[in-house]
Amino acid sequence: MSEVLEKATATINEKMEGTTFNSSVKFSIEDEGSIVVDSDGVRISEEETDCTLIASLETFTSILNGEMNATEAYMTGSLKVEGSMSAAMELSSILS
């Protein structure tokens, strides 16, 4: 299992603590794998979700660390969104 994915899962879990998230979103990180966030929590997985966010490791890390806004990443083409845009926006507001 990727150390990058394990660290990212822990970070997202911390940010999600005390929140309710009823959608399902997958972060697909190029050359690393995928993390799923849904009502059951955060885990490393490739399962189907309402929305998939696709980014390089650099972009994903910048978003996660608060150095880049997810909307900014999307508008510049660094972050691709497949599926439910509302699920992506809901998660983005929780993580920001």
The first five atom37 places (N, CA, C, CB, O) and aatype in JSON, in Angstrom:
{
  "aatype": [12, 15, 6, 19, 10, 6, 11, 0, 16, 0, 16, 9, 2, 6, 11, 12, 6, 7, 16, 16, 13, 2, 15, 15, 19, 11, 13, 15, 9, 6, 3, 6, 7, 15, 9, 19, 19, 3, 15, 3, 7, 19, 1, 9, 15, 6, 6, 6, 16, 3, 4, 16, 10, 9, 0, 15, 10, 6, 16, 13, 16, 15, 9, 10, 2, 7, 6, 12, 2, 0, 16, 6, 0, 18, 12, 16, 7, 15, 10, 11, 19, 6, 7, 15, 12, 15, 0, 0, 12, 6, 10, 15, 15, 9, 10, 15],
  "atom_mask": [
    [1, 1, 1, 1, 1],
    [1, 1, 1, 1, 1],
    [1, 1, 1, 1, 1],
    [1, 1, 1, 1, 1],
    [1, 1, 1, 1, 1],
    [1, 1, 1, 1, 1],
    [1, 1, 1, 1, 1],
    [1, 1, 1, 1, 1],
    [1, 1, 1, 1, 1],
    [1, 1, 1, 1, 1],
    [1, 1, 1, 1, 1],
    [1, 1, 1, 1, 1],
    [1, 1, 1, 1, 1],
    [1, 1, 1, 1, 1],
    [1, 1, 1, 1, 1],
    [1, 1, 1, 1, 1],
    [1, 1, 1, 1, 1],
    [1, 1, 1, 0, 1],
    [1, 1, 1, 1, 1],
    [1, 1, 1, 1, 1],
    [1, 1, 1, 1, 1],
    [1, 1, 1, 1, 1],
    [1, 1, 1, 1, 1],
    [1, 1, 1, 1, 1],
    [1, 1, 1, 1, 1],
    [1, 1, 1, 1, 1],
    [1, 1, 1, 1, 1],
    [1, 1, 1, 1, 1],
    [1, 1, 1, 1, 1],
    [1, 1, 1, 1, 1],
    [1, 1, 1, 1, 1],
    [1, 1, 1, 1, 1],
    [1, 1, 1, 0, 1],
    [1, 1, 1, 1, 1],
    [1, 1, 1, 1, 1],
    [1, 1, 1, 1, 1],
    [1, 1, 1, 1, 1],
    [1, 1, 1, 1, 1],
    [1, 1, 1, 1, 1],
    [1, 1, 1, 1, 1],
    [1, 1, 1, 0, 1],
    [1, 1, 1, 1, 1],
    [1, 1, 1, 1, 1],
    [1, 1, 1, 1, 1],
    [1, 1, 1, 1, 1],
    [1, 1, 1, 1, 1],
    [1, 1, 1, 1, 1],
    [1, 1, 1, 1, 1],
    [1, 1, 1, 1, 1],
    [1, 1, 1, 1, 1],
    [1, 1, 1, 1, 1],
    [1, 1, 1, 1, 1],
    [1, 1, 1, 1, 1],
    [1, 1, 1, 1, 1],
    [1, 1, 1, 1, 1],
    [1, 1, 1, 1, 1],
    [1, 1, 1, 1, 1],
    [1, 1, 1, 1, 1],
    [1, 1, 1, 1, 1],
    [1, 1, 1, 1, 1],
    [1, 1, 1, 1, 1],
    [1, 1, 1, 1, 1],
    [1, 1, 1, 1, 1],
    [1, 1, 1, 1, 1],
    [1, 1, 1, 1, 1],
    [1, 1, 1, 0, 1],
    [1, 1, 1, 1, 1],
    [1, 1, 1, 1, 1],
    [1, 1, 1, 1, 1],
    [1, 1, 1, 1, 1],
    [1, 1, 1, 1, 1],
    [1, 1, 1, 1, 1],
    [1, 1, 1, 1, 1],
    [1, 1, 1, 1, 1],
    [1, 1, 1, 1, 1],
    [1, 1, 1, 1, 1],
    [1, 1, 1, 0, 1],
    [1, 1, 1, 1, 1],
    [1, 1, 1, 1, 1],
    [1, 1, 1, 1, 1],
    [1, 1, 1, 1, 1],
    [1, 1, 1, 1, 1],
    [1, 1, 1, 0, 1],
    [1, 1, 1, 1, 1],
    [1, 1, 1, 1, 1],
    [1, 1, 1, 1, 1],
    [1, 1, 1, 1, 1],
    [1, 1, 1, 1, 1],
    [1, 1, 1, 1, 1],
    [1, 1, 1, 1, 1],
    [1, 1, 1, 1, 1],
    [1, 1, 1, 1, 1],
    [1, 1, 1, 1, 1],
    [1, 1, 1, 1, 1],
    [1, 1, 1, 1, 1],
    [1, 1, 1, 1, 1]
  ],
  "atom_positions": [
    [[0.84, -1.18, 0.0], [0.0, 0.0, 0.0], [0.89, 1.25, 0.0], [-0.95, -0.01, 1.22], [1.92, 1.28, 0.67]],
    [[0.48, 2.25, -0.74], [1.26, 3.46, -0.9], [1.31, 4.29, 0.4], [0.69, 4.3, -2.03], [0.28, 4.56, 1.01]],
    [[2.5, 4.68, 0.78], [2.66, 5.54, 1.95], [1.96, 6.88, 1.73], [4.17, 5.76, 2.26], [1.4, 7.45, 2.66]],
    [[2.0, 7.38, 0.5], [1.33, 8.64, 0.16], [-0.17, 8.52, 0.42], [1.59, 9.01, -1.32], [-0.77, 9.41, 1.02]],
    [[-0.76, 7.41, -0.03], [-2.2, 7.22, 0.17], [-2.55, 7.05, 1.64], [-2.68, 6.0, -0.62], [-3.58, 7.54, 2.09]],
    [[-1.7, 6.35, 2.39], [-1.96, 6.17, 3.82], [-1.93, 7.51, 4.55], [-0.91, 5.21, 4.43], [-2.8, 7.77, 5.38]],
    [[-0.95, 8.36, 4.25], [-0.86, 9.68, 4.88], [-2.04, 10.55, 4.48], [0.47, 10.36, 4.49], [-2.61, 11.26, 5.31]],
    [[-2.41, 10.51, 3.2], [-3.53, 11.31, 2.72], [-4.83, 10.87, 3.37], [-3.65, 11.22, 1.19], [-5.67, 11.7, 3.72]],
    [[-5.01, 9.56, 3.53], [-6.22, 9.04, 4.17], [-6.31, 9.55, 5.61], [-6.22, 7.49, 4.14], [-7.38, 9.97, 6.05]],
    [[-5.2, 9.52, 6.33], [-5.18, 10.02, 7.71], [-5.51, 11.51, 7.76], [-3.82, 9.75, 8.35], [-6.26, 11.95, 8.63]],
    [[-4.94, 12.28, 6.85], [-5.18, 13.73, 6.81], [-6.64, 14.04, 6.52], [-4.29, 14.4, 5.77], [-7.24, 14.89, 7.17]],
    [[-7.21, 13.35, 5.54], [-8.62, 13.57, 5.19], [-9.52, 13.15, 6.34], [-9.0, 12.79, 3.91], [-10.5, 13.83, 6.64]],
    [[-9.2, 12.05, 7.0], [-9.98, 11.61, 8.17], [-10.01, 12.69, 9.24], [-9.39, 10.31, 8.75], [-11.06, 12.95, 9.83]],
    [[-8.87, 13.33, 9.49], [-8.8, 14.4, 10.48], [-9.7, 15.57, 10.08], [-7.35, 14.88, 10.65], [-10.43, 16.11, 10.9]],
    [[-9.64, 15.95, 8.8], [-10.44, 17.07, 8.31], [-11.93, 16.76, 8.32], [-10.0, 17.46, 6.91], [-12.75, 17.66, 8.45]],
    [[-12.28, 15.49, 8.17], [-13.69, 15.07, 8.1], [-14.3, 14.87, 9.49], [-13.81, 13.79, 7.3], [-15.51, 14.74, 9.62]],
    [[-13.46, 14.84, 10.52], [-13.93, 14.55, 11.87], [-15.04, 15.51, 12.28], [-12.77, 14.64, 12.86], [-14.9, 16.73, 12.2]],
    [[-16.16, 14.94, 12.73], [-17.29, 15.73, 13.2], [-18.2, 16.24, 12.1], [0.0, 0.0, 0.0], [-19.13, 17.01, 12.37]],
    [[-17.97, 15.84, 10.85], [-18.81, 16.28, 9.74], [-19.64, 15.12, 9.21], [-17.95, 16.88, 8.62], [-19.34, 13.95, 9.45]],
    [[-20.68, 15.46, 8.49], [-21.52, 14.46, 7.83], [-21.34, 14.63, 6.33], [-23.03, 14.61, 8.25], [-21.42, 15.74, 5.81]],
    [[-21.09, 13.53, 5.65], [-20.91, 13.56, 4.2], [-21.72, 12.42, 3.62], [-19.39, 13.43, 3.81], [-21.41, 11.25, 3.84]],
    [[-22.77, 12.77, 2.87], [-23.7, 11.75, 2.37], [-23.45, 11.32, 0.93], [-25.08, 12.26, 2.48], [-24.13, 10.42, 0.44]],
    [[-22.51, 11.93, 0.25], [-22.17, 11.55, -1.11], [-20.99, 10.59, -1.08], [-21.85, 12.8, -1.98], [-20.53, 10.19, -0.02]],
    [[-20.51, 10.23, -2.26], [-19.29, 9.43, -2.34], [-18.39, 10.03, -3.41], [-19.62, 7.93, -2.65], [-18.81, 10.28, -4.54]],
    [[-17.13, 10.25, -3.02], [-16.16, 10.85, -3.93], [-14.87, 10.03, -3.89], [-15.89, 12.33, -3.55], [-14.43, 9.59, -2.83]],
    [[-14.29, 9.85, -5.06], [-13.01, 9.15, -5.15], [-11.95, 10.14, -5.63], [-13.1, 7.92, -6.1], [-12.14, 10.82, -6.64]],
    [[-10.84, 10.21, -4.9], [-9.66, 10.95, -5.36], [-8.8, 9.95, -6.12], [-8.87, 11.62, -4.16], [-8.28, 9.0, -5.53]],
    [[-8.64, 10.16, -7.4], [-7.77, 9.31, -8.2], [-6.47, 10.09, -8.41], [-8.43, 8.92, -9.58], [-6.43, 11.08, -9.13]],
    [[-5.41, 9.61, -7.76], [-4.13, 10.31, -7.79], [-3.22, 9.58, -8.77], [-3.47, 10.38, -6.37], [-2.87, 8.42, -8.58]],
    [[-2.84, 10.28, -9.82], [-2.05, 9.68, -10.89], [-0.8, 9.01, -10.36], [-1.68, 10.75, -11.91], [-0.06, 9.6, -9.57]],
    [[-0.56, 7.78, -10.77], [0.61, 6.97, -10.41], [0.65, 6.56, -8.94], [1.86, 7.72, -10.75], [1.67, 6.05, -8.48]],
    [[-0.44, 6.77, -8.18], [-0.48, 6.39, -6.77], [-1.63, 5.44, -6.45], [-0.58, 7.63, -5.9], [-1.43, 4.41, -5.81]],
    [[-2.84, 5.79, -6.9], [-4.03, 4.99, -6.58], [-5.18, 5.9, -6.22], [0.0, 0.0, 0.0], [-5.2, 7.07, -6.61]],
    [[-6.16, 5.36, -5.48], [-7.37, 6.11, -5.19], [-7.78, 6.04, -3.72], [-8.5, 5.61, -6.05], [-7.53, 5.05, -3.03]],
    [[-8.41, 7.11, -3.27], [-8.97, 7.21, -1.93], [-10.45, 7.51, -2.08], [-8.24, 8.31, -1.07], [-10.83, 8.4, -2.85]],
    [[-11.29, 6.79, -1.37], [-12.73, 7.0, -1.41], [-13.17, 7.66, -0.11], [-13.49, 5.66, -1.64], [-12.76, 7.26, 0.98]],
    [[-14.03, 8.67, -0.24], [-14.64, 9.36, 0.89], [-16.15, 9.21, 0.74], [-14.21, 10.87, 0.97], [-16.71, 9.59, -0.29]],
    [[-16.81, 8.66, 1.76], [-18.27, 8.54, 1.74], [-18.8, 8.52, 3.17], [-18.71, 7.27, 0.98], [-18.05, 8.81, 4.1]],
    [[-20.05, 8.18, 3.35], [-20.66, 8.21, 4.68], [-20.04, 7.18, 5.62], [-22.15, 7.95, 4.57], [-20.2, 7.28, 6.84]],
    [[-19.33, 6.19, 5.08], [-18.66, 5.18, 5.9], [-17.26, 5.62, 6.34], [-18.56, 3.87, 5.15], [-16.64, 4.96, 7.17]],
    [[-16.76, 6.72, 5.78], [-15.44, 7.2, 6.15], [-14.52, 7.39, 4.97], [0.0, 0.0, 0.0], [-14.96, 7.64, 3.85]],
    [[-13.23, 7.26, 5.23], [-12.18, 7.47, 4.22], [-11.34, 6.21, 4.15], [-11.3, 8.73, 4.56], [-10.92, 5.68, 5.18]],
    [[-11.08, 5.73, 2.93], [-10.29, 4.51, 2.78], [-9.63, 4.47, 1.4], [-11.18, 3.26, 2.99], [-10.07, 5.13, 0.46]],
    [[-8.59, 3.68, 1.31], [-7.94, 3.44, 0.03], [-8.79, 2.41, -0.7], [-6.45, 2.94, 0.2], [-9.0, 1.31, -0.21]],
    [[-9.28, 2.79, -1.89], [-10.19, 1.91, -2.63], [-10.32, 2.39, -4.07], [-11.57, 1.86, -1.95], [-10.04, 3.55, -4.38]],
    [[-10.74, 1.49, -4.93], [-10.99, 1.79, -6.35], [-12.47, 1.69, -6.68], [-10.19, 0.84, -7.25], [-12.84, 1.73, -7.85]],
    [[-13.34, 1.57, -5.65], [-14.76, 1.35, -5.91], [-15.43, 2.53, -6.62], [-15.48, 1.07, -4.6], [-14.9, 3.64, -6.64]],
    [[-16.58, 2.26, -7.2], [-17.35, 3.28, -7.91], [-17.92, 4.29, -6.92], [-18.48, 2.63, -8.73], [-18.31, 3.93, -5.81]],
    [[-17.97, 5.57, -7.33], [-18.48, 6.64, -6.48], [-19.35, 7.59, -7.31], [-17.32, 7.41, -5.81], [-19.41, 7.48, -8.53]],
    [[-20.02, 8.52, -6.62], [-20.84, 9.53, -7.31], [-19.98, 10.46, -8.15], [-21.66, 10.34, -6.3], [-20.42, 10.98, -9.17]],
    [[-18.74, 10.67, -7.7], [-17.85, 11.63, -8.33], [-16.41, 11.13, -8.23], [-18.0, 13.03, -7.68], [-16.02, 10.54, -7.23]],
    [[-15.63, 11.38, -9.27], [-14.2, 11.07, -9.23], [-13.41, 12.34, -9.53], [-13.84, 9.95, -10.26], [-13.65, 13.02, -10.53]],
    [[-12.47, 12.64, -8.64], [-11.57, 13.78, -8.81], [-10.22, 13.23, -9.23], [-11.46, 14.63, -7.5], [-9.64, 12.39, -8.53]],
    [[-9.7, 13.7, -10.35], [-8.46, 13.18, -10.9], [-7.41, 14.29, -10.9], [-8.69, 12.62, -12.34], [-7.63, 15.37, -11.44]],
    [[-6.26, 13.99, -10.29], [-5.2, 15.0, -10.21], [-3.84, 14.32, -10.09], [-5.43, 15.95, -9.02], [-3.74, 13.14, -9.75]],
    [[-2.8, 15.09, -10.36], [-1.44, 14.62, -10.12], [-1.21, 14.62, -8.62], [-0.39, 15.52, -10.85], [-1.97, 15.21, -7.86]],
    [[-0.16, 13.95, -8.2], [0.19, 13.93, -6.78], [0.48, 15.34, -6.28], [1.41, 13.01, -6.54], [0.07, 15.71, -5.18]],
    [[1.16, 16.13, -7.08], [1.51, 17.51, -6.71], [0.24, 18.35, -6.48], [2.39, 18.16, -7.8], [0.14, 19.06, -5.48]],
    [[-0.72, 18.26, -7.39], [-1.97, 19.02, -7.25], [-2.76, 18.54, -6.05], [-2.82, 18.9, -8.52], [-3.25, 19.34, -5.26]],
    [[-2.88, 17.22, -5.91], [-3.62, 16.64, -4.79], [-3.03, 17.09, -3.45], [-3.63, 15.11, -4.88], [-3.76, 17.48, -2.54]],
    [[-1.71, 17.04, -3.34], [-1.02, 17.43, -2.11], [-1.23, 18.92, -1.83], [0.49, 17.13, -2.22], [-1.45, 19.3, -0.68]],
    [[-1.18, 19.74, -2.86], [-1.4, 21.18, -2.69], [-2.81, 21.47, -2.19], [-1.15, 21.91, -4.0], [-3.0, 22.34, -1.34]],
    [[-3.79, 20.76, -2.72], [-5.18, 20.94, -2.28], [-5.31, 20.49, -0.83], [-6.17, 20.14, -3.19], [-5.89, 21.2, 0.0]],
    [[-4.78, 19.34, -0.52], [-4.89, 18.77, 0.82], [-4.2, 19.63, 1.88], [-4.3, 17.37, 0.83], [-4.67, 19.73, 3.01]],
    [[-3.08, 20.25, 1.5], [-2.33, 21.09, 2.43], [-2.87, 22.52, 2.52], [-0.89, 21.13, 2.04], [-2.37, 23.33, 3.29]],
    [[-3.9, 22.82, 1.72], [-4.49, 24.16, 1.73], [-3.7, 25.18, 0.95], [0.0, 0.0, 0.0], [-3.95, 26.38, 1.06]],
    [[-2.75, 24.72, 0.15], [-1.93, 25.63, -0.66], [-2.63, 26.01, -1.95], [-0.58, 25.0, -0.96], [-2.3, 27.02, -2.58]],
    [[-3.61, 25.19, -2.36], [-4.36, 25.44, -3.58], [-5.83, 25.14, -3.31], [-3.82, 24.57, -4.77], [-6.16, 24.16, -2.65]],
    [[-6.69, 25.99, -3.81], [-8.12, 25.8, -3.7], [-8.56, 24.8, -4.77], [-8.87, 27.16, -3.84], [-8.09, 24.87, -5.91]],
    [[-9.46, 23.87, -4.43], [-9.91, 22.86, -5.39], [-10.59, 23.52, -6.59], [-10.88, 21.88, -4.71], [-10.44, 23.04, -7.71]],
    [[-11.33, 24.59, -6.36], [-12.0, 25.3, -7.47], [-10.96, 25.88, -8.41], [-12.92, 26.42, -6.94], [-11.1, 25.8, -9.63]],
    [[-9.92, 26.46, -7.85], [-8.82, 27.02, -8.65], [-8.15, 25.91, -9.47], [-7.78, 27.72, -7.74], [-7.86, 26.09, -10.65]],
    [[-7.92, 24.77, -8.82], [-7.29, 23.64, -9.53], [-8.17, 23.17, -10.69], [-7.03, 22.48, -8.55], [-7.67, 22.86, -11.77]],
    [[-9.46, 23.13, -10.46], [-10.41, 22.72, -11.51], [-10.4, 23.73, -12.66], [-11.84, 22.57, -10.93], [-10.34, 23.35, -13.83]],
    [[-10.46, 25.0, -12.32], [-10.54, 26.05, -13.35], [-9.26, 26.12, -14.2], [-10.79, 27.41, -12.7], [-9.32, 26.52, -15.36]],
    [[-8.12, 25.73, -13.62], [-6.87, 25.77, -14.38], [-6.58, 24.44, -15.09], [-5.71, 26.11, -13.46], [-5.59, 24.32, -15.8]],
    [[-7.47, 23.46, -14.9], [-7.29, 22.17, -15.56], [-6.4, 21.19, -14.81], [0.0, 0.0, 0.0], [-6.13, 20.1, -15.3]],
    [[-5.96, 21.57, -13.62], [-5.1, 20.68, -12.82], [-5.89, 19.58, -12.14], [-4.34, 21.49, -11.77], [-5.35, 18.54, -11.78]],
    [[-7.2, 19.82, -11.96], [-8.09, 18.86, -11.32], [-9.25, 18.58, -12.26], [-8.61, 19.39, -9.94], [-9.93, 19.51, -12.71]],
    [[-9.46, 17.31, -12.58], [-10.57, 16.92, -13.43], [-11.67, 16.32, -12.57], [-10.11, 15.91, -14.53], [-11.39, 15.61, -11.6]],
    [[-12.92, 16.61, -12.92], [-14.07, 16.1, -12.18], [-14.93, 15.28, -13.12], [-14.89, 17.26, -11.54], [-15.34, 15.76, -14.17]],
    [[-15.2, 14.04, -12.72], [-16.1, 13.16, -13.48], [-17.26, 12.79, -12.56], [-15.35, 11.88, -14.0], [-17.05, 12.3, -11.46]],
    [[-18.48, 13.03, -13.02], [-19.64, 12.69, -12.21], [-20.24, 13.91, -11.54], [0.0, 0.0, 0.0], [-20.22, 15.01, -12.1]],
    [[-20.78, 13.72, -10.35], [-21.54, 14.73, -9.63], [-20.68, 15.91, -9.16], [-22.21, 14.11, -8.44], [-19.84, 15.77, -8.27]],
    [[-20.91, 17.05, -9.78], [-20.19, 18.27, -9.38], [-20.63, 18.69, -7.98], [-20.44, 19.41, -10.39], [-19.81, 19.23, -7.23]],
    [[-21.88, 18.47, -7.62], [-22.34, 18.87, -6.29], [-21.63, 18.07, -5.19], [-23.87, 18.69, -6.17], [-21.33, 18.61, -4.13]],
    [[-21.36, 16.78, -5.43], [-20.61, 15.97, -4.46], [-19.19, 16.51, -4.31], [-20.58, 14.48, -4.9], [-18.66, 16.57, -3.2]],
    [[-18.59, 16.9, -5.44], [-17.24, 17.45, -5.39], [-17.21, 18.76, -4.61], [-16.71, 17.68, -6.81], [-16.29, 18.98, -3.82]],
    [[-18.19, 19.6, -4.81], [-18.25, 20.9, -4.13], [-18.52, 20.7, -2.63], [-19.33, 21.79, -4.76], [-17.97, 21.43, -1.81]],
    [[-19.36, 19.73, -2.28], [-19.64, 19.44, -0.88], [-18.35, 19.02, -0.16], [-20.71, 18.35, -0.75], [-18.05, 19.51, 0.93]],
    [[-17.61, 18.1, -0.77], [-16.36, 17.65, -0.16], [-15.34, 18.78, -0.09], [-15.79, 16.47, -0.94], [-14.63, 18.92, 0.9]],
    [[-15.26, 19.57, -1.14], [-14.32, 20.67, -1.18], [-14.57, 21.64, -0.03], [-14.41, 21.4, -2.51], [-13.62, 22.13, 0.59]],
    [[-15.84, 21.93, 0.26], [-16.15, 22.85, 1.35], [-15.77, 22.27, 2.71], [-17.64, 23.21, 1.33], [-15.4, 23.02, 3.62]],
    [[-15.85, 20.96, 2.86], [-15.46, 20.3, 4.12], [-13.94, 20.32, 4.29], [-15.98, 18.83, 4.16], [-13.44, 20.56, 5.39]],
    [[-13.22, 20.08, 3.22], [-11.76, 19.98, 3.29], [-11.05, 21.31, 3.33], [-11.26, 19.19, 2.14], [-9.88, 21.38, 3.72]],
    [[-11.72, 22.38, 2.92], [-11.04, 23.69, 2.85], [-10.89, 24.34, 4.21], [-11.79, 24.61, 1.93], [-10.34, 25.44, 4.3]]
  ]
}
